[in-house]
C-alpha cells in the first residue's frame, strides 16, 4: 500500500498556531508572563493530530484527540498527581458523583504509575487483610494500568453489600494476593484515651477530623484532672491524615510556642508556606478561640513516644516529623507511608480543570516527607500484633520517665 502523503505544511503550521494561541491563554491565567511554546514540538503535535484524524483505522473526533494529548501531557509531567478533567468530569468531581455510596475503607495514592493503598483501621479492607503499601493491580479482573485515581476510586465504590475482588502486589509475597471484600458504609473511629499501665496514657488519633482540637482541649483537661499521667504514647498507626489545621494543632499541643511544625516547598510564592505552633496556623474559623490554651503545661510537656506504622500518612507524618525533629518525642514502629505532596486543582475558565502537584511537605529540619516517610527511632519488625507494637512503645516511654 502506498503511504498517504503528508498534508501541506502550511495547514500543519496553521493548526500549530491555533494550538499555541489556546495554550498561551491557559498559561496566562496563572498570573505569570506566558513563555513561548516550543515550535518544533508544537509542529510535531499538529502533524500527529492530522495523521490520526485522517488515517486512524477507527475514526476519532478531533476533540477526543486533543483531550488525550492534554491528559498525556499532565500525566507524563506529574505521574503521581497529575490529572486533567473535562468540564463535565470536573462538575461530577465537585459533586462527589462517582462510584456509589459504599466503599471498602481504603485510601489510594500514586507511586509513579502504580496505585498503592492504605487501609482504614477496622474497615472492610483492613479486616480482609489489605496492607499499607500494597500495589493495586486489578479490580474485579480489570487491570488498572494507567487509570487515574478518580477512576480507581469510582471502581472501588458501589452499592452497600456488593462485593469486589482486588488483585494486589505485596512486598515479599511470592505471588499477587487476591481478596474478596464486601462494600460497606465507611466510618472512622474518633480519638480515644486509655491507661494500660499506671502513669502511662495512650492517646490514639486515627484521623484528623473537624472539631478534633476542640474535643481534645475540653476532654483531655478533664481526664488530666481526674488522673494525671507521667508519660504519653501518641498512637498514629493507620492515621492517613485529614484536616491539615487539626494536624498542625495536634503538633502544636506538644511543642513550644512558635516552634516550626512544618513547611511546604514549591516553585511559586503561593506554594511556599511555613506553619508554626501558633493559633493562627491551626485556626479553622472566624471568631475562634484557641482550645489548647486552657490545657495545663504539665500535660503538654511530659515525656512522649509516637507510635507509627506503614499506614501513618499525610497529616500524621507532619505531626510525627515535627515531634521527632524537635526531639520532643521518640518515634517507635515502622517507616511511615510517605504521602507528602500538595495537590492543586486549577479551573480553566469553562474548559475543565487540571490537578497537579504544586508542592511538598517538609519537616522542620527541611527533610521532604513524600515517598520517603518518617524513619522510627526504634524500629519494630513487620508482622507484629498491634498489642506487641503498643507494648514496645510503652517500654521506650518508660525509659524517658
N, C-alpha and C positions, 0 to 999 in steps of 0.2 A: 504494500500500500504506500502510495506517495504521501509523505508528510504534508500537512496543510501549511502553507506559507504563513509566516507571522504577519500580523496586521501592520498596516503602515505605521511607521514610527511616530508620525505626528499625532495619531489617535492615542497611542500609548502615553505620549508626553502630556497630552491634554488631560487624560484620566489621572495621571500622576499629579498634575497641577491641582485638580479638583480635590484629590485626597489630601494634598499638602495644605490647602486652604482650610479644609474641615478640621484637620489635626491641629493646625495653628490656633483655631478658635478655641478648641478644648484646652490646649496648653495655656492659653492666655487667661483662662478662668482662675488659675492658681494665684494670680496677682504678680507673678514674676514675668520679666520680659520673655517673649516667645523666642526660642532658639531656632535657627534654621534647621530644617529636617534634611537628613542625608539624601541627596538627589539620586545617587545610583541605586540605593536600596528602595527608594520610592518607585523608581522606574521598574525595578525587578518586581515589586508588588503589583504594579499596574500590568506588567506582562503576564504574570501568573494569573491574575484575576481574569484577564482577557482570554487566556488559553483555556482555563477551566470553564469559564462562562460559555464558550462557544464549542468546546471539544470534549468535555467530560461525558462519558457514556450515559450517565443519568443526568438529565437537565437539572440545573441548580440555579436558583434565583441569585441575583447579584447581592441582595441584602444579606442572604444567608452566608455567602462567601465572605463578605466584609465583616459580619459579626464573628465568623470563625477566625478571621485574621486578628480581630481585636482580642478575642478570648485567648488565642495562642500567644499573642504578644504579652498579655498580662500574666498568663500562667508561666511562660518561659522566663520572664523577668523576676517573678516572685512566686516560685512553686509552692511555698509554704502558706501563703496568704492571699495571693492574687486571684481575683475573680471579677469578671465583667457581667453586669446584669443588663438585659434589655429593659425598656420601660415597664413592660408587663411583668417581667420577673422581679423587678425592683418593688413594684406595688405589692406583689404576693409576699415578697420577703418582709416588707414592713408590716404587713398584716399578720404575719406568722402563719399564713395558709400553706403549710407544707406537711405532707405525711398525714398523720391522724392524731387523735387525742392522747394516745398511749405510746409508751416507749419502753426501753429495757434498762434505762438508767446508766447510760454511758455518755461521756463527752468525747468528742473526736477532735483530732488536731492533725496537722500536716508535718511530716518529716521528709523534706524533699517532695517526691511524688507519692510517698506512701501515706496511708491513713492509719494513725495509731489511736488507741482508745485508752480511756481512763474510766474504770467503773466507779459508780457512786455507791458508797458503803451501804449494804443492806438492801439494795435494789436488785431486780431480777438478774442483770448481767453479773453482778458481784456474787450472788447466790449460786449462779450456774457455773462459776469458775473463770470468768473473764479476768485477766490480769492487766495491771497498768503496763503500758508499753507494747501490748500485743498489736501486731500489724494486721489490719483488717483486709483480707484478700477478696472475699466474696460474701454476698448476702443472698440467701435463697438460690444459690447456684450461679448468680450473676457476678462475674468478675468486675471489680470496681475500676481497674485500670487507672485512668487519669480523671475520673469523675471529680467534680468539685465537691467541697464539703457540704454545700447546700443540698445537692442531690443525694449524698450519702445519708444525711440526716433525714431526708424525706423517706428513704428506703427503710430506715430503722424504725420509723414511727408507723402507726396503724391503729386499727380498732382494738379496744380493750379485749383481752383474751385471745387475740390472734397470735400465731406463733411464727417465728422466723429462724432460719438456720444461718449461723455465722461460720465462716472458714477463716481461721486465724493462724498467723505465723508467730510462733513464740520462741524467744531466745532459749537455746539449749535443747529445745524439743526436737526429737528426731524427724518428725513429720508434722504437717499442719494439724491444728486442733479443730474439731468440728463440734459445735454446741447448738442445741435447740433451746430457744428461750421464748417464754410467753410474755407478750407485751402487757404492761400494767400502767396505771396512773403513777407517775414517779413522784415521790415525796422526798424531802431532805430532812434529816434529823436536825434538831436545833442543838445548841450548845448544852453541855452538862458539866457539873462539878461533882466529883466523887472523892472519897478519902479512903484509899486502900490500906493505908497504914497510919499510925499516929504521927502527926506532924507533917504528913505529906498529902497534898491535894493534887488532883488531876483535872485540868480544865481541857475538855475535848471540844474543839470547834470544827465541825465537819463542813461548814460553808459560811461565807461572809454575806449574810442576808441583810436586807434593810432592817434597821432597828436593833442590830446586834449590840452596838455600843451602848444604846440606851438601856437595854436589858442588863448588860454586864455592869454598867455603872450603878444600877439600882440593886441588883441581886447579889453581886459579888460582895458589896459592902455589908449586906445583911448576913451573908454566910461568914464573913470575916468576924463580925461582931459576936456571932454565936460561938464560933470556934476558930481562932486564928490557926494558920498553918506555918510551918517553918520553911518549907520548900515547895515549889510548884513544878509539875510536869505539864507543859503545854502540848497537848496531843493534836497534831495537824495531819495525822495519817488520813489519806483519802480525801483531803480538802482540795478541791480543784479550783478554788477561787470564789468569785462572786463580785460584790460591790467593792471597788477599789478603795473608796474612802473608809469603809469598815475595816479593811486590812491595814491601812495606814494607821488608823486609830488604835487597833489592837497592838501594833508595834509600839506606838507612842505611849500606850499604857505602861510599858515596862522600860522605857528609855528616858534619859534626862531631857528636860525641856530644850527644844530647838536642835536636838540631835538629828542628823540626817537619817531618814528612813530608807529612801531610795531615790533614784533619778532615772529619767528617760533620755536617751540619746537618739538623735535623728539628724537629718540633713537640713531641716528648716528650723527657723527660730521658734515656730509654734510647737515643734515636736520636742524641743529640749526643755525639760522641766525638772525641778528638784522638789522633793517632798520632805518636810521636816516634822518633828514631833511637836506640832503646834495645832491648836484647834482649827485655825483657818484652812489647814491642809487636810482635815478629815471632816469638815463641816458638810452636812448633807441637805441643808435647807435654810431658808431665811428665818430670823428670829430664834435661832437655835442656841441652846445653852450647852456648854461642854459637859457631857455626862460623866466624864472621867475625873473631873476636878474634885468631887467630894470623897473619892476613894483615899484611904489612909496611906501615907508614904510607906509604911512597913509592908503593906500588901503589894505595893508596886515595885519595891526594891529588894525583895528577898531572893535567895538562890533559885535558879531556874534551869530546867532542861527542856529542849524542844524535841519532840518525838515525831519523826517523818518517815515516809516510805516513797516508793515509786509513783504513788498516786497523789502525792503532795505537789500541787502545781499552782502557777499563776500567783494570785494574791498571797497564798500560803507560803510560796517561795520568797516573796518580798519580805514577809514577816520573819521567816527563818534566817534569811541572809542578813537582815538588819540586826537581829539579836546576836547573831554569830560575829559579825564584823565589829560590833561594839563590845565584844567579849561579855555580853550581858547574860548569855546562856550557852550551855554546851548543847550541841546538836547530836542526837542519837538516832540510829536507824539505818536507812539506805538512801542512796543518792536520789534526790527529788527528780521530778519529771523533766523539768527544763522547758517550761512554757512561759516565755518572757517577751513575746513580740506584741507590738501595738498595732491593731488593725484599724485603718481609717476608711470610711465609706464616703465617697465624694459624688454627689448627684451631678449629672451632666446636662442640666437645663433641658429636660424633656427627652433626652437621648439615652436614658438609663442611668447607670451608676457604675463606679469602679471601686472595688475593695482592694487595698494593698497594705503592705507592711510599711508603716511610717516611722517606726522607732523601736527601740528595745529597752527593756528594764535592765538597770544595773544596780548592784549592791552599793552601799556607801563607799566601799573601797574601790569602786569602779569596775568590778567583775561582772561581765554580762551573764545573765541567767539563762537566756534562751539556748536550747539544745545542749546545755551543759549541766544545768541543775545546781543544787547546793550539796556539797560534799559533807557527810557527817563527820563529827569529831570522833565518835565511837560508832563503828560500823556493826551492823547486825546482818548475819548471813541470810540470804533469801530463803523463803520456805518455812520460817519460824512461825509458830502460832502467835496470834495477837497478844495473848496473855504473856508469852515469853518476852515479846518486844517491850511491853509495858514494864515488866519486872526488870529488864535490863536498864531501862531508863531510870527507874527508881534507884537502882544500885549506883548509877552515875550521880544522881541527885544527892544521895546521902553523903557522897564524898565531898560535896560542896557545902554541906550544912555546917 
